[in-house]
Amino acid sequence: MSQSKYHNPDLASDLDQTFNQAQSAGLKLAIAGRTIALLILGIWLVLSRLALPGVSLKFGILVLLLIFLGLLHYRIIGTRWDKFWVKYLFVAIDVAILSILIATQPLYQTADLPQVMIFRSPLLTYYFIILAVAAFSFSPRLVLWAGGIGAAGWLSAYAWVVHKDGDVLDWGHVPRNPTAEDAIKVILDPMFGGTGSRIQEAIILVVVAVLIAIVMKRAQNTLRDKLMAERDRQSITGIFGRFVPEPIVEAMINDQGLLAPLEREATILFADVVGFTSLTERLGPTKTVDVLNSYFDEMTNVIMENGGIVATFHGDAILAIFNVPLEDNKHAEHALKAAQAMLLRVDEDYFAGEKLSIRIGINTGSVVAGNVGGGGRQSYTVYGDAVNLAARLEALAKEKGQSLLVSGHTYTKLAPSKSAMQNLCLHGETTVRGQTQPVEFYGIGE
């Protein structure tokens, strides 16, 4: 079955919003780091050139301008002015300022040297800093833009200098099979620009940007898959958790929806609504469903509060189990407490405006529990004579005029807890198919 069939547009929108928020937070962090770096660099540039007040002042103004632009961008992020192109614009401005400085500012203020000599200083590293700042955005596109615009700015600055200086020497001016003297003469010439080297540097900048963008895209995809899996997990927990305790949900998710079959002693609670047939005839299908949903919701909460799970709803009947799949040493006591709480709720509450009565049968015995189903649908349920006896006791309660009957097997398990037994009295015996000895059953009161 194709994955697109399960595509949730709302989930995709939420994930896109999550990534946008991550990008905005990353940009703010990058701008903060950029500001600190500029302050440190500015202090160094100003203090190291105090002997040249004019130069020191220019560097100070430049650093303050760059800090101002960063803070302006910081204030715009997350406001109505924060359009998709704004971050690209500020990266382009940084690159433009740097490229203009490289193209126009001499290597030394006091020395009349060809401007092309500026490319012998490690100025390309500043473009990588811009690239690094862009990487904080967690946006592959912005990283590619920073690499591309940075390479264009670097080559544009070089092209302007070549145009301005005129006859710039290149690697092609080195003679074929040169001597050391021949190579030194060209390479150390003040007019040597090394066009090939500048192009190679631009290519390296773009390649690094592409590599960072690829890594970032993979990280995005991994994070997206993780977020979608977590959302799916929360959705499953939210839906299934209304009927099953969270530890069981976790176990089923971790085991890809399957719980290993097991055979264990468990206590079964079987509850049925009294007069359900006449109720449906009186209320009609729509109202009946409303009443059942309200009733099932309340009873499920009671069962879960006492450590049980609802194995199945069948018509108006509830089959609840205690001690599977999670172990509970007091499963019989908890099942009885759940039954008593259910009877109290039914006695006190209305369900979608209707008053109900219920009968409950409880039995303890060996059961087989696990996932069963077909056609891709599975449910967790239990099988065994213990289940049949619980259903038999619920039906027998009608004959005995009781709201609750408990088997002798369960009664025996309640022995350590005298308080749980004190309201139960022996009401008789019943035969069970497959068993040679009759089974005692207990009810509330005489």
Secondary structure as UniProt FT lines:
FT   HELIX           3..6
FT   HELIX           9..47
FT   TURN            48..51
FT   HELIX           53..76
FT   TURN            77..78
FT   TURN            80..81
FT   TURN            84..85
FT   HELIX           86..104
FT   TURN            109..110
FT   HELIX           115..120
FT   HELIX           124..135
FT   TURN            136..138
FT   HELIX           140..165
FT   HELIX           171..173
FT   HELIX           180..187
FT   TURN            190..191
FT   HELIX           195..240
FT   TURN            241..243
FT   HELIX           246..254
FT   TURN            255..257
FT   STRAND          262..273
FT   TURN            274..275
FT   HELIX           276..283
FT   HELIX           285..305
FT   TURN            306..307
FT   STRAND          309..314
FT   TURN            315..316
FT   STRAND          317..322
FT   TURN            329..330
FT   HELIX           331..348
FT   TURN            352..353
FT   STRAND          358..374
FT   TURN            375..376
FT   STRAND          377..383
FT   HELIX           385..400
FT   STRAND          404..407
FT   HELIX           408..413
FT   TURN            414..416
FT   HELIX           418..421
FT   TURN            422..423
FT   STRAND          424..430
FT   TURN            433..434
FT   STRAND          439..444
//
